[in-house]
Amino acid sequence: MPPSRNSLPTRFLQVRRAVLQIAPVYLDARATWEKLKAMADIAVADGAEVLTWGESLIPGYPGWIAVDSSETQKPLYARYWDQAVTLDGPLVADIRECARRHKVMIVAGVAERAGGSTYATTLTIGRDGSLLGRHRKIKPTWRQRTLSIRTGPRR
């Protein structure tokens, strides 16, 4: 039986969140992160305790895959691969350091490069800069499959 209205706590934990909405420097992970970092500084100064941004914002969502898959797009695929982050790479280290320095949690939408594929990944980084979790999009849809493979608990 659910608790009665009178038995619920009168105060709830409040967490100030900030969604960082920027235009990426398309297919330039470092430059996109620098823009996000500047926005993070502003959000933290305004009291944010959790920072987040959208799917694959670093290095930019691969919108061209919805257009066609012609030969002219191969350089874009190569650039996307090159700009996808690795968990042990310098860009993720910088994001983790930002969380640690500001004592905030960061939920980061990135393209991750691992094991011969890229993944639409969400990283959860703790206030101490630790990597708390990684969630990969389990089933890429439609043409996203040209960039990412299906994943699951065993991958």
N, CA and C of each residue as an Amber inpcrd file, in Angstrom:
protein
   465
   0.8440000  -1.1740000   0.0000000   0.0000000   0.0000000   0.0000000
   0.8960000   1.2470000   0.0000000   0.6170000   2.2230000  -0.8740000
   1.4520000   3.4240000  -0.9320000   1.2980000   4.2550000   0.3370000
   2.3480000   5.0410000   0.6590000   2.2530000   5.8690000   1.8630000
   1.1800000   6.9340000   1.6990000   0.6160000   7.3420000   2.8090000
  -0.3870000   8.4120000   2.7500000   0.3190000   9.7290000   2.4970000
  -0.4140000  10.6920000   2.0260000   0.1370000  12.0030000   1.7270000
   0.7890000  12.6110000   2.9710000   0.2200000  12.3540000   4.1270000
   0.7520000  12.9230000   5.3660000   2.0840000  12.3070000   5.7810000
   2.4020000  11.1120000   5.2920000   3.6530000  10.4710000   5.7040000
   4.8220000  10.7900000   4.7710000   4.5780000  11.5160000   3.6870000
   5.6610000  11.8800000   2.7710000   6.5230000  12.9810000   3.3840000
   7.8130000  12.9960000   3.0850000   8.6690000  14.0540000   3.6250000
   8.2040000  15.4180000   3.1460000   8.3750000  16.4040000   3.9960000
   7.9540000  17.7560000   3.6200000   9.0170000  18.4650000   2.7970000
  10.2550000  17.9830000   2.8390000  11.3280000  18.5880000   2.0530000
  11.9240000  17.5210000   1.1490000  12.1710000  17.8940000  -0.0590000
  12.7780000  16.9870000  -1.0220000  14.1380000  17.5360000  -1.4210000
  15.0070000  16.6460000  -1.7800000  16.3240000  17.0410000  -2.2520000
  16.1700000  17.8300000  -3.5520000  16.7620000  18.9770000  -3.5910000
  16.7380000  19.7820000  -4.8060000  18.1450000  19.8240000  -5.3840000
  18.2170000  19.5910000  -6.6700000  19.4970000  19.6130000  -7.3690000
  19.3660000  20.5830000  -8.5270000  20.2680000  21.5130000  -8.5910000
  20.2490000  22.4820000  -9.6860000  20.9990000  21.8880000 -10.8750000
  20.2880000  21.7650000 -11.9960000  20.8480000  21.1540000 -13.1980000
  20.9930000  22.2040000 -14.2960000  21.9320000  21.9540000 -15.1850000
  22.1160000  22.8300000 -16.3430000  22.3050000  21.9670000 -17.5810000
  21.4960000  22.2330000 -18.5870000  21.6560000  21.5870000 -19.8880000
  22.4560000  22.5560000 -20.7540000  23.6290000  22.1390000 -21.1580000
  24.4950000  22.9990000 -21.9570000  24.1370000  22.8060000 -23.4220000
  23.5420000  23.8310000 -24.0020000  23.1030000  23.7560000 -25.3960000
  23.9690000  24.6830000 -26.2310000  24.7810000  24.0780000 -27.0560000
  25.6640000  24.8360000 -27.9430000  25.6070000  24.2030000 -29.3260000
  26.0570000  24.9600000 -30.3050000  26.3150000  24.3700000 -31.6210000
  27.7330000  23.8130000 -31.5620000  27.9310000  22.5450000 -31.9180000
  29.2900000  22.0030000 -31.8710000  30.1700000  22.6380000 -32.9390000
  31.4580000  22.5920000 -32.7190000  32.4010000  22.8620000 -33.7990000
  32.4890000  21.5170000 -34.5030000  31.7280000  21.3920000 -35.5600000
  31.4250000  20.0960000 -36.1470000  32.6740000  19.3030000 -36.5080000
  32.7290000  18.0720000 -36.0150000  33.8180000  17.1310000 -36.2300000
  35.1530000  17.6500000 -35.7010000  35.0650000  18.4580000 -34.6350000
  36.2570000  18.9190000 -33.9230000  35.9710000  18.7710000 -32.4280000
  36.3250000  17.6120000 -31.8930000  35.9920000  17.2890000 -30.5020000
  36.6090000  18.2820000 -29.5220000  37.8610000  18.6340000 -29.7110000
  38.5410000  19.5380000 -28.7790000  37.8900000  20.9170000 -28.7720000
  37.6190000  21.4720000 -29.9430000  37.0090000  22.8000000 -30.0110000
  35.5890000  22.7820000 -29.4360000  34.8540000  21.7040000 -29.6720000
  33.5130000  21.5850000 -29.0900000  33.6150000  21.5290000 -27.5730000
  34.5570000  20.7600000 -27.0460000  34.7370000  20.6910000 -25.5960000
  35.0990000  22.0560000 -25.0190000  35.9290000  22.8200000 -25.6990000
  36.2960000  24.1490000 -25.2000000  35.0580000  25.0390000 -25.0790000
  34.1420000  24.9550000 -26.0370000  32.8850000  25.7140000 -25.9400000
  32.0480000  25.2230000 -24.7600000  31.9590000  23.9070000 -24.6070000
  31.1960000  23.3480000 -23.4890000  31.8130000  23.7470000 -22.1520000
  33.1270000  23.7330000 -22.0820000  33.8090000  24.0840000 -20.8370000
  33.5080000  25.5320000 -20.4440000  33.4790000  26.4290000 -21.4140000
  33.1380000  27.8260000 -21.1260000  31.7090000  27.9350000 -20.5940000
  30.7910000  27.1780000 -21.1870000  29.4010000  27.1670000 -20.7010000
  29.3230000  26.5310000 -19.3140000  30.1240000  25.5100000 -19.0670000
  30.1430000  24.8600000 -17.7530000  30.5660000  25.8530000 -16.6760000
  31.5720000  26.6560000 -16.9610000  32.0270000  27.6560000 -15.9930000
  30.8970000  28.6150000 -15.6310000  30.1320000  29.0400000 -16.6280000
  29.0030000  29.9450000 -16.3920000  27.9250000  29.2480000 -15.5690000
  27.5880000  28.0130000 -15.9470000  26.5330000  27.2720000 -15.2490000
  26.9050000  27.0170000 -13.7920000  28.1530000  26.6660000 -13.5450000
  28.5960000  26.4100000 -12.1730000  28.5600000  27.7000000 -11.3550000
  28.9820000  28.8100000 -11.9570000  28.9220000  30.0960000 -11.2590000
  27.4870000  30.4630000 -10.9020000  26.5340000  29.9470000 -11.6800000
  25.1130000  30.1980000 -11.4220000  24.5080000  29.1550000 -10.4750000
  25.3200000  28.2430000  -9.9640000  24.8520000  27.2990000  -8.9600000
  24.5270000  25.9010000  -9.4430000  24.8330000  25.5780000 -10.7010000
  24.5240000  24.2310000 -11.2090000  25.3640000  23.1850000 -10.4850000
  24.7260000  22.0440000 -10.2010000  25.3930000  20.9180000  -9.5430000
  25.5230000  19.7130000 -10.4720000  24.7180000  19.6940000 -11.5280000
  24.7580000  18.6340000 -12.5380000  24.7650000  19.3110000 -13.8990000
  25.7110000  18.9330000 -14.7490000  25.8060000  19.4730000 -16.1060000
  25.5580000  18.3450000 -17.0900000  24.8480000  18.6500000 -18.1610000
  24.6050000  17.6360000 -19.1810000  24.4900000  18.2900000 -20.5480000
  24.6520000  17.4690000 -21.5800000  24.4220000  17.9110000 -22.9550000
  23.9790000  16.7220000 -23.7820000  23.5640000  16.9840000 -25.0110000
  22.8790000  15.9980000 -25.8310000  23.7480000  14.9260000 -26.4760000
  23.0490000  14.0310000 -27.1530000  23.6450000  12.8560000 -27.7900000
  24.7330000  13.2390000 -28.7830000  25.8940000  12.6580000 -28.5900000
  27.0370000  12.8000000 -29.5080000  27.3890000  14.2500000 -29.8150000
  27.1300000  15.1560000 -28.8580000  27.4920000  16.5570000 -29.1000000
  29.0000000  16.6830000 -29.3310000  29.7550000  15.8470000 -28.6680000
  31.1900000  15.7570000 -28.9540000  31.3780000  14.5140000 -29.8190000
  31.7710000  14.6130000 -31.0650000  32.2480000  15.7440000 -31.8500000
  31.1890000  16.3710000 -32.7660000  29.9250000  16.1340000 -32.4870000
  28.8220000  16.6160000 -33.3250000  28.0270000  15.4380000 -33.8480000
  26.7160000  15.5680000 -33.8080000  25.8580000  14.4710000 -34.2620000
  26.0440000  14.2580000 -35.7660000  26.2010000  13.0170000 -36.2140000
  26.4900000  12.7410000 -37.6310000  25.2530000  12.8530000 -38.5250000
  24.7510000  14.0520000 -38.6780000  23.5220000  14.2650000 -39.4380000
  23.6080000  13.9070000 -40.9080000  24.8100000  13.9080000 -41.4670000
  24.9460000  13.6140000 -42.8950000  24.4990000  12.2010000 -43.2420000
  24.4740000  11.2940000 -42.2840000  24.1040000   9.9130000 -42.6040000
  22.6500000   9.7900000 -43.0250000  21.8330000  10.8010000 -42.6990000
  20.4300000  10.7700000 -43.1050000  20.2500000  11.2320000 -44.5460000
  21.2800000  11.8100000 -45.1360000  21.1720000  12.3430000 -46.4930000
  21.3720000  11.2460000 -47.5240000  22.5170000  10.6300000 -47.5110000
  22.8020000   9.4880000 -48.3780000  24.0950000   8.8410000 -47.9050000
  24.4970000   7.8110000 -48.5650000  25.7480000   7.1440000 -48.1820000
  26.6880000   7.0590000 -49.3790000  26.7980000   8.1620000 -50.0830000
  27.6030000   8.1790000 -51.2990000  29.0990000   8.1440000 -50.9940000
  29.8490000   7.9330000 -52.0340000  31.3090000   7.8740000 -51.9540000
  31.8920000   9.1720000 -51.3940000  31.2400000  10.2940000 -51.6480000
  31.7700000  11.5820000 -51.1910000  31.7390000  11.7210000 -49.6690000
  31.0030000  10.8450000 -48.9960000  30.9030000  10.9560000 -47.5400000
  32.0040000  10.2120000 -46.7920000  32.7990000   9.4230000 -47.4980000
  33.8380000   8.6490000 -46.8150000  34.7750000   9.5190000 -45.9760000
  35.1850000  10.6950000 -46.4540000  36.0320000  11.5370000 -45.5930000
  35.3260000  11.9570000 -44.2970000  34.0070000  12.1320000 -44.3500000
  33.2660000  12.4860000 -43.1330000  33.2930000  11.3390000 -42.1280000
  33.1060000  10.1200000 -42.6200000  33.1730000   8.9590000 -41.7360000
  34.5550000   8.8630000 -41.0860000  35.5940000   9.0770000 -41.8720000
  36.9600000   8.9990000 -41.3440000  37.1970000  10.0790000 -40.2930000
  36.7080000  11.2780000 -40.5610000  36.8750000  12.3780000 -39.5950000
  36.0860000  12.0980000 -38.3130000  34.8650000  11.5680000 -38.4590000
  34.0420000  11.2240000 -37.2950000  34.7740000  10.1920000 -36.4350000
  35.3200000   9.1720000 -37.0760000  36.0850000   8.1400000 -36.3620000
  37.2540000   8.7750000 -35.6110000  37.9890000   9.6260000 -36.2870000
  39.1560000  10.2670000 -35.6990000  38.7890000  11.1360000 -34.4990000
  37.6290000  11.7920000 -34.5580000  37.2290000  12.7300000 -33.5120000
  36.4170000  12.0960000 -32.3800000  36.0100000  10.8390000 -32.5330000
  35.3130000  10.1510000 -31.4390000  36.2920000   9.9740000 -30.2760000
  35.7840000  10.0550000 -29.0590000  36.6500000  10.0050000 -27.8840000
  36.9170000   8.5680000 -27.4450000  37.9950000   8.3820000 -26.7130000
  38.2720000   7.1050000 -26.0540000  38.2130000   7.3540000 -24.5470000
  37.7750000   6.3570000 -23.8060000  37.5960000   6.5320000 -22.3630000
  38.8940000   6.8930000 -21.6500000  40.0170000   6.4050000 -22.1580000
  41.2930000   6.6940000 -21.5140000  42.0570000   7.8230000 -22.2110000
  41.3780000   8.5530000 -23.0830000  42.0320000   9.6110000 -23.8400000
  42.0370000  10.9540000 -23.1280000  42.7560000  11.9190000 -23.7040000
  42.9240000  13.2200000 -23.0600000  41.6380000  14.0390000 -22.9530000
  40.7270000  13.9050000 -23.9000000  39.5170000  14.7170000 -23.8210000
  38.6100000  14.2540000 -22.6780000  38.4380000  12.9570000 -22.5220000
  37.6420000  12.4540000 -21.3940000  38.3370000  12.8120000 -20.0820000
  39.6580000  12.7730000 -20.0500000  40.3940000  13.1940000 -18.8500000
  40.0960000  14.6530000 -18.5250000  40.0020000  15.5040000 -19.5390000
  39.6830000  16.9180000 -19.3190000  38.2590000  17.0970000 -18.7880000
  37.3110000  16.3290000 -19.3180000  35.9280000  16.4080000 -18.8300000
  35.8870000  15.9700000 -17.3630000  36.5950000  14.9130000 -17.0550000
  36.6440000  14.4250000 -15.6700000  37.2800000  15.4650000 -14.7490000
  38.3220000  16.1130000 -15.2060000  38.9790000  17.1490000 -14.4050000
  38.0410000  18.3320000 -14.1710000  37.2530000  18.6800000 -15.1680000
  36.2710000  19.7630000 -15.0210000  35.2720000  19.4190000 -13.9130000
  34.7790000  18.1880000 -13.9130000  33.8400000  17.7530000 -12.8700000
  34.5040000  17.8310000 -11.4960000  35.7320000  17.3560000 -11.4090000
  36.4530000  17.3680000 -10.1310000  36.7080000  18.7900000  -9.6420000
  37.1740000  19.6360000 -10.5460000  37.5110000  21.0160000 -10.1740000
  36.2920000  21.7810000  -9.6880000  35.1660000  21.5970000 -10.3750000
  33.9390000  22.3210000 -10.0100000  33.0900000  21.5720000  -8.9840000
  33.4540000  20.3200000  -8.6890000  32.6750000  19.4790000  -7.7710000
  31.2240000  19.3320000  -8.2380000  31.0780000  19.0110000  -9.5300000
  29.7570000  18.7880000 -10.1310000  29.7330000  17.4110000 -10.7870000
  28.5310000  16.9120000 -11.0030000  28.3600000  15.6890000 -11.7820000
  28.1720000  16.1160000 -13.2370000  28.7420000  15.3560000 -14.1530000
  28.5790000  15.6330000 -15.5800000  28.0150000  14.3890000 -16.2490000
  26.9660000  14.5940000 -17.0420000  26.3690000  13.5270000 -17.8520000
  26.5830000  13.9540000 -19.2990000  27.5440000  13.2990000 -19.9640000
  28.0940000  13.7880000 -21.2260000  27.7170000  12.9110000 -22.4110000
  27.1340000  13.5150000 -23.4390000  26.8550000  12.8130000 -24.6870000
  28.0460000  12.9130000 -25.6190000  28.6530000  11.7680000 -25.9200000
  29.8480000  11.7400000 -26.7660000  29.7340000  10.6200000 -27.7900000
  30.5200000  10.7340000 -28.8380000  30.7600000   9.5910000 -29.7200000
  32.0130000   8.9240000 -29.1740000  31.8800000   7.6470000 -28.8320000
  32.9990000   6.8960000 -28.2680000  33.5670000   5.9560000 -29.3270000
  34.8900000   5.8890000 -29.4000000  35.5750000   4.9750000 -30.3140000
  36.1570000   3.8240000 -29.4970000  35.7500000   2.6070000 -29.8510000
  36.2690000   1.4340000 -29.1330000  36.0370000   0.1890000 -29.9700000
  36.9950000  -0.7130000 -29.9520000  36.8220000  -2.0180000 -30.5660000
  36.4190000  -2.0140000 -32.0250000  36.8910000  -1.0580000 -32.7970000
  36.6030000  -1.0490000 -34.2260000  35.2950000  -0.4030000 -34.6150000
  34.6100000   0.2460000 -33.6820000  33.3470000   0.9100000 -33.9920000
  33.2490000   2.2060000 -33.1990000  32.2350000   2.9780000 -33.5250000
  31.8940000   4.1350000 -32.7030000  30.5470000   3.8690000 -32.0600000
  30.3160000   4.5210000 -30.9430000  29.0820000   4.3390000 -30.1850000
  28.5520000   5.6940000 -29.7510000  27.2340000   5.8560000 -29.7770000
  26.5930000   7.0010000 -29.1430000  26.5710000   6.6650000 -27.6560000
  27.4180000   7.3220000 -26.8910000  27.6590000   6.9660000 -25.4970000
  27.3190000   8.1300000 -24.5850000  26.7720000   7.8000000 -23.4310000
  26.5710000   8.7710000 -22.3660000  27.5110000   8.4010000 -21.2270000
  28.3630000   9.3390000 -20.8600000  29.2810000   9.1440000 -19.7400000
  28.7050000   9.8270000 -18.5100000  28.7770000   9.1760000 -17.3710000
  28.3780000   9.7840000 -16.1040000  29.6360000   9.9200000 -15.2590000
  29.9370000  11.1680000 -14.9140000  31.1660000  11.4820000 -14.2000000
  30.7980000  12.1010000 -12.8550000  31.3830000  11.5720000 -11.7910000
  31.0740000  12.0220000 -10.4380000  31.7450000  13.3330000 -10.0730000
  31.3110000  13.8760000  -8.9540000  31.8290000  15.1540000  -8.4520000
  33.3330000  15.1050000  -8.1510000  33.8510000  13.9090000  -7.9570000
  35.2830000  13.7540000  -7.7070000  36.0660000  13.4710000  -8.9910000
  35.3710000  13.5030000 -10.1370000  36.0210000  13.2510000 -11.4220000
  36.0730000  11.7900000 -11.8150000  35.5120000  10.9240000 -10.9990000
  35.5400000   9.4920000 -11.3300000  34.5080000   9.1720000 -12.4070000
  34.8340000   8.2120000 -13.2380000  33.8940000   7.7400000 -14.2520000
  32.9490000   6.7570000 -13.5680000  31.7090000   7.1890000 -13.3420000
  30.7320000   6.3630000 -12.6360000  30.0590000   5.3560000 -13.5530000
  29.9360000   5.7160000 -14.8300000  29.2680000   4.8000000 -15.7320000
  29.3630000   5.2420000 -17.1710000  29.0980000   4.2790000 -18.0350000
  29.0800000   4.5150000 -19.4760000  27.8800000   3.7530000 -20.0100000
  27.0390000   4.4470000 -20.7700000  25.9040000   3.7790000 -21.4070000
  26.0440000   3.9620000 -22.9110000  26.1220000   2.8580000 -23.6140000
  26.1550000   2.9050000 -25.0760000  24.7500000   2.6730000 -25.6010000
  24.4020000   3.4300000 -26.6310000  23.1200000   3.1960000 -27.2950000
  23.1090000   1.7450000 -27.7610000  22.1360000   0.9870000 -27.3100000
  22.1320000  -0.4540000 -27.5470000  21.8200000  -0.8070000 -28.9880000
  20.8660000  -0.1200000 -29.5810000  20.4830000  -0.4720000 -30.9450000
  20.4340000   0.7880000 -31.8000000  21.4940000   1.0570000 -32.5360000
  21.4600000   2.1970000 -33.4490000  20.3240000   2.0140000 -34.4560000
  19.7030000   3.1040000 -34.8000000  18.5690000   3.0410000 -35.7160000
  18.9730000   3.4600000 -37.1190000  18.2640000   2.9530000 -38.0720000
  18.3630000   3.3030000 -39.4760000  19.8170000   3.4530000 -39.8990000
  20.2040000   4.5910000 -40.3990000  21.5650000   4.7590000 -40.9290000
  22.6210000   4.9680000 -39.8500000  22.2010000   5.1140000 -38.6100000
  23.2030000   5.1780000 -37.5420000  24.0310000   3.8990000 -37.5250000
  23.4680000   2.8370000 -38.0850000  24.1930000   1.5650000 -38.1120000
  25.4140000   1.6100000 -39.0200000  25.5080000   2.6310000 -39.8730000
  26.7140000   2.7530000 -40.6930000  27.9010000   3.2350000 -39.8560000
  27.6180000   3.7980000 -38.6780000  28.6700000   4.2920000 -37.7920000
  28.8620000   3.4370000 -36.5520000  27.7960000   2.8390000 -36.0560000
  27.8370000   2.1290000 -34.7780000  27.2830000   0.7300000 -34.9340000
  27.8190000  -0.1890000 -34.1550000  27.2810000  -1.5430000 -34.1640000
  26.3220000  -1.7100000 -32.9950000  25.4750000  -2.7110000 -33.1050000
  24.5720000  -3.0340000 -32.0100000  25.4200000  -3.5000000 -30.8260000
  25.0190000  -3.1080000 -29.6460000  25.7650000  -3.4850000 -28.4550000
  24.8160000  -4.0040000 -27.3960000  25.3440000  -4.4650000 -26.3350000
  24.5430000  -4.9840000 -25.2400000  25.4290000  -5.2950000 -24.0580000
  24.9140000  -6.0190000 -23.0920000  25.6590000  -6.2530000 -21.8580000
  26.9960000  -6.9590000 -22.0400000  27.1570000  -7.7450000 -23.0840000
  28.4000000  -8.5110000 -23.2510000  29.4850000  -7.7340000 -23.9760000
  29.2050000  -6.5780000 -24.4850000  30.2040000  -5.8280000 -25.2480000
  30.9480000  -4.8650000 -24.3750000
